[in-house]
Amino acid sequence: MTGVVLIFGVSGFVGGHLAEEFCSFGYKVYGCDISESSDIADQVTFIPCDILDQVQVRKVISETKPMYIVDLAAISSVSYSWKEPAKTMAVNVEGTLNIFESAKEIIPNAKILVIGSSEEYQRSDDPINEEFSLDSCSPYGLSKITQERFAKLYREQYGMKIYCVRAFNHTGVGQSDRFVIPSWCRQVALLSAKKKRMAISL
Ligand SMILES: NC(=O)c1ccc[n+]([C@@H]2O[C@H](COP(=O)([O-])OP(=O)(O)OC[C@H]3O[C@@H](n4cnc5c(N)ncnc54)[C@H](O)[C@@H]3O)[C@@H](O)[C@H]2O)c1
């Protein structure tokens, strides 16, 4: 066996694909989420867990003792983050801190991957690189900046192996039609099935 991986947010769009990829390389994969998806690969052991519940997070980490943790659990929609800014900060920051705190106590040498976003960067019409200023224009982006700052703090203060990426939009099979590209695809498919001419809404 290659190692043990624990994925928080396994029922989401990225979670299903990532879990399958880890399984195909021989990892033992545990996946957590607030709801179970039928799309998760059979080899994945699903454990219900709300990352806002510190007791549940500690229990799952101490029972699985992963070498690798991937934190995909999030409020991931920018538009939803405007409706629920406090919940967005709670899940994306407090939830991630619950993972850091438990990992610090139980598996301090585990590697943890945290997924930030291009939404952390200041708006720009020009191409940007990693050095570009962070200054978000949405509650979602602010939550991701804060999450990343805490990751840096825990690396510096406790020597934890926490890695951050700032992912740009990605899409594909299994993404919810709450997001723009799957929404357009669904509308085009519906229109072509009905053979109607209609405007596509955003
Ligand atoms: N998909 C993209 O284009 C994109 C771009 C940049 C960053 N990201 C980030 O990548 C990560 C994964 O994105 P995704 O597209 O799979 O998102 P997604 O919304 O499809 O999945 C997020 C998952 O987190 C779960 N979740 C929410 N609250 C939870 C809680 N309290 N406890 C446990 N689980 C909870 C949800 O049930 C869902 O299954 C997120 O952090 C997202 O912000 C995604």
The ligand as an ORCA input file, in Angstrom:
! r2SCAN-3c Opt
* xyz 0 1
  N     -14.030     23.868     -8.716
  C     -13.325     24.988     -8.922
  O     -13.318     25.579    -10.009
  C     -12.481     25.541     -7.782
  C     -11.629     26.635     -8.046
  C     -10.825     27.133     -7.022
  C     -10.883     26.560     -5.771
  N     -11.723     25.523     -5.533
  C     -11.750     24.958     -4.171
  O     -11.499     23.560     -4.268
  C     -12.208     22.871     -3.228
  C     -13.098     21.806     -3.844
  O     -13.985     22.427     -4.776
  P     -15.251     21.668     -5.420
  O     -15.460     22.282     -6.751
  O     -15.107     20.198     -5.290
  O     -16.426     22.175     -4.433
  P     -17.813     21.474     -4.098
  O     -18.730     22.550     -3.624
  O     -18.267     20.614     -5.238
  O     -17.449     20.500     -2.875
  C     -17.284     20.962     -1.559
  C     -17.710     19.846     -0.629
  O     -17.549     20.307      0.719
  C     -18.604     19.769      1.473
  N     -18.823     20.537      2.703
  C     -19.380     21.780      2.814
  N     -19.476     22.116      4.111
  C     -18.945     21.082      4.824
  C     -18.771     20.845      6.203
  N     -19.169     21.736      7.142
  N     -18.201     19.679      6.589
  C     -17.809     18.756      5.666
  N     -17.967     18.922      4.337
  C     -18.532     20.080      3.927
  C     -19.814     19.823      0.550
  O     -20.849     18.949      0.984
  C     -19.190     19.443     -0.797
  O     -19.309     18.050     -1.018
  C     -12.975     23.960     -2.460
  O     -12.183     24.401     -1.390
  C     -13.107     25.077     -3.469
  O     -13.281     26.336     -2.846
  C     -12.526     24.993     -6.499
*
